[in-house]
C-alpha cells in the first residue's frame, strides 16, 4: 500500500520500516492499518490522523 508519511508528507510504501526521506518510523501506522493494535490505541491514533487520507482508509 502506498500512503503519505505523517512526518514529511512524501508518498511511501508500506513495505518499508521508516520513511526514506525523513527517516521517521512508520511501524505504528502499519500496526493500526493491519489491525495488530488494540482498540484503545487505534482510536487515539485515528484521532491524530483525522483529516488525512489514512483516516478514511483505516477500518
Secondary structure, DSSP 8 states (H G I E B T S, - for coil): -EEE-TTT--EEETTSSB-TTT--B-HHHHHHHHT-S-HHHHHHHHHHTTTSHHHHH--
